[in-house]
């Protein structure tokens, strides 16, 4: 995909408590936890996330700890990610390992799916530290790029899932 890759220092859950850029969001989804999980590990994620052009799983199924993928953003940025947690059906967490821009020093993202009486709850956390000179623009980048992308990633899930339903009466 890209010709030049910049390393991103791998991180873990401790980054959620210390990162200068942090987002957390939850959404109630009127679909079962199994259906919600299937959407999150499917190939359609880029179709409902604003700013994301393509998601490519670079590991074979079944997925688990060590699974890798590439995310291509509309801006031209491509990230390589490695999952350090994979609890099938309920939770997955990755660290970014490389990018086509030297913007990120660290990046982690966590997904949790829980059953509820009305369907399921999808909870998401994202944390990052930026390299200079991007770190000086962190607030602007967060406001106009990172936060809106995160909101669309979470808030667009239920609409996407409804559009994929094969049985409209279900």
N, C-alpha and C positions, 0 to 999 in steps of 0.2 A: 504493500500500500504506500508506504512512505520511504524515502531514501535516507533520512537522517533521524536517528532516535536518540533522545536524551534520557539518561537514567532518572528515575524517581526513587527516592529512598523508601524502602518498604517500611510500613508502619503496622500497628496493631490497634486494639481497642483503646489503649491509653491515649491515642490521639483525640478521641471524642471528648476527653476532659481538658485537653490542653491547647487545641488548635485555635488560632485566631479566627478562622472561618468555620462555622458550624451551623448546620440546619437539621431540624428534626420535624417530622410531619407524620400524621396518621390519618387514615381515611377508612371509613366504614364502607364495605363493598357488599352489594346484595347478591353475592355469589359465594359458593362454598369455599372453604380454605383450600381444598384440592384444586378447584378451578382457578382460584387466584394464584396459587403457586404455579400451576401450569402456564398461566400467562406470563409470569415473571421469569420463567426459564425457557420460554418459547423464543421464536425468532422475530416476533412482532413488536418488541419493546420500542424500537426506533420509530414506529408508526404513530405512537401517541406522545412521545417526548419531544417537546419544542426544542429545536436546536440540534437534535440528534439525527444524523443522516443514515447511519447504518450500524447495526450490531452484528458481529461475526463471532460465533463460538469457535475457538481454535483448538478445543479439546473434544474428543469423541464422547458421546453419551455412553453410559450414564455418567452424569456429572457428580463431583465430590470435591473434597479438599484437593487443591492443586489445579483445579479446572482453570482454564485461561480463556480470555476473550479479548476482542478489540472493539472499541467504540469510536466511530468516526462522527465528528461534529460538523455542523454546517460551516463553522468558521474555518475548517481545514485541519483543526487539531484532531489527532488520533491518539487514543490512550490504549495501552496494553494493561490488562488487569489479571491478577491471580487471586483466586478464592482461598483464604486461609481458614474459613469455617464453612461447612456445608452440612446442615442438619436437614436431610431430605424432607420436603413438605412443610417446613416451618421456618428455617433461617439460613441465610447465606451472607457472608461478609467477605469483601475483597480489599486488597491494597493495590494501588496502581504501581506498575513497575517501570514503565517507559512511556514517553510521549514524544510527539513530533515537534513540540515546542518546549523550551526549558522553563515553563511557567510554574509547574508544581515541584515542591520539595518533597511533600508527603500528601497522600490522598487515600482515604478509606471510606467505604460505604457499607451500610448494614441494612438488611431487609429482614423483617419478621412478619410472618403470617399467622394469625390466630383465629380459631373458629369463634363465632358469636351466634347468638340466637337468630339474628337476621341475615347471617351469611358469614362474613369474615372481616377482620381488621388487618390492614396492611400498614405497618409502621416502618419508617425509613429514617436513617441518620446518615449524614454526610459531613466529613471534616477534612480540612486541608490546610497546609501551610504553603506559601508561595515563595519562590526564589526572587531575590532582587533582580531587576528593578520592579517586577510585577508586584512584589509585596508592598511597595509604596502606593500601588493603585488598588489594593485589595478591596477597599470599600466600594469603589466604583465598579470593579469587575463583579463583585458579589451582587450589588444592586441590579445591574443590567444584564448579567449573564448567569452566574451560578444560582442565585435565588429563583429567577423565573424558570430556569431549566428544571430545577428541583420540584417546584410547584407543579409544573406541567407533567412531570414524571409520575407524581403521586395522584394528582387530581384527574388526570386523563385515563387512569386505569379502568374505572368502572364503565366509562363510555366505550372504550375500546372493547372490553369484554362483552358488553351488550351487542356491539356490532358484529362480533364473531360467533354469537350464538346461532347454532344450526336450527334449533327448534324455538321459534319465536313465541310459542305458547307456554314454554317452560318457565 
